Amino acid sequence: QVQVVESGGGLVQAGGSLRLSCTTSGFTFDVYAMGWFRQAAGKEREGVSCINWSGARTDYKDSANGRFTISRDNNKNTLYLQMTSLNAKDTATYYCAASGLDRHCSGSWPNKDQWNYWGRGTQVTVSA
């Protein structure tokens, strides 16, 4: 049974930092690309960052570039997202996802259809 569970969300002041974690089981973690997506109230879910199966390649959407860092520990089957300089626009539910269709974080990774497994999300709220 596949399990994808996010944690680490919460309420933080603007300018602050948070580290999200995503623990997984039930699939071969180290052959899947992993990604973070987010969905703000009333908006569509959007890609934030992707990391390839080995961790050697990462990609970020413009909204995250320079502020967020994605990483993975294949020994622990866990994905991370370190977020710094948070602002109100970062308020959203953050989702972890696994892709066996695109293991290398190609240019199409923000397409939600390419992701096989999803967590239920963790809420991040940034106060002004």
N, C-alpha and C positions, 0 to 999 in steps of 0.2 A: 504494500500500500504506500503510495507516494504521499509524503508530507513535506510541505514548505511553510515554514513559520517565521514570520517577521517579529522583531522586537526592537526596543530601544527608542521608540517614538515618545513624544511627550510635548510639554509646553516649554518654550524657551524664548528668551527675550531677543529682540532683533540684535544682530551682531554676534550672537552666541553660536555654540556648536552642539552637534549631536552625532552619535555614532549608531547607525542602524546595523542590526545583524539579521541574518537569515539562515536558520538551521534547516537542513534537509535530510530526508531519508527515503528509501524505497526506489531509488534510481541511481545509476552510476554517475555520481556527481562530477567526477573529473573528466568526463567526455562531453559534458554539456557546457555551452556558453551560459553565462548567468547575467541577469540584468536587473536594473531597478527602473520602475515606472512610478508615476504619481498621478493622482487624480484629485483636482481641486473641486470644490462644490460647484455644480452646474457646468462643469467642463469635461471634456473627454480625457481619457487616460492617455498620458504622453510618456514617451521614453525619457529617461534621465541619463542612464549610463549602461554600458555593456562591457563585459570582460570575457575574453575567449577562454576556451577550456583549460589552457595551461596557465593563464594569468599573464602571459607575455604581451597580450594586446588589449588595450582598453580604448574606449571611445566615449565621448560625452556630448550631450546636446549643449547648445550655446548657453542655456540657462544655468548649467552646472559647471561648465568649464572654468577651471581655475579656483573653484571654491569647494568642489566635492571630489573625493577620491574613492574609487571602487577598488576592492581587493578581495581575494578569496584564499581560503586555506583548504586545500584539497585533502589534507589529512583529517580535517575536522568536518568536512562536508558543509562548510559554512561560507557564506558571502557577507561582505561588509560594505557599508557606505559611510565614510567619514564626511560630515557636512560642516562647513565653517562659514562665517560671515552670513548667517541666515537672515533673511528678510521676510516681510509679510507675504511676498509672492511665492515663497516656498511652502506656505501652509497647504497641506494636502494629505491624503492618505497615500502612503508609499507601499508599493507592491514589489515583491521579489518574484522573478520568473526564471525558468530554465528552458533553454532551446537546444533540441537535438537536430533541428533543421538547419541552423546556421551556427556552427560551432566557432566561427572565426570573427564574429561581430563585423560582418560586411556592412555596406552602406544601407542595407535594407533592414537592419536590426530593429529600428523603431516600429516596424510593422508588427502589431500585436498578434497577427495570425501566425507568425513564425515561432511563437512561444508555446511550448507544450504544457508546462506546469506553472501554476500560479499559487501564491499564498493569499491569505485573506486581508493582508494589509496591516499597517501600523500608522496611527495618526500622528502627524507632526503639525504643531500649531506654533506659529511665531508671532509673538505679541510686539506691538510697536513700542 
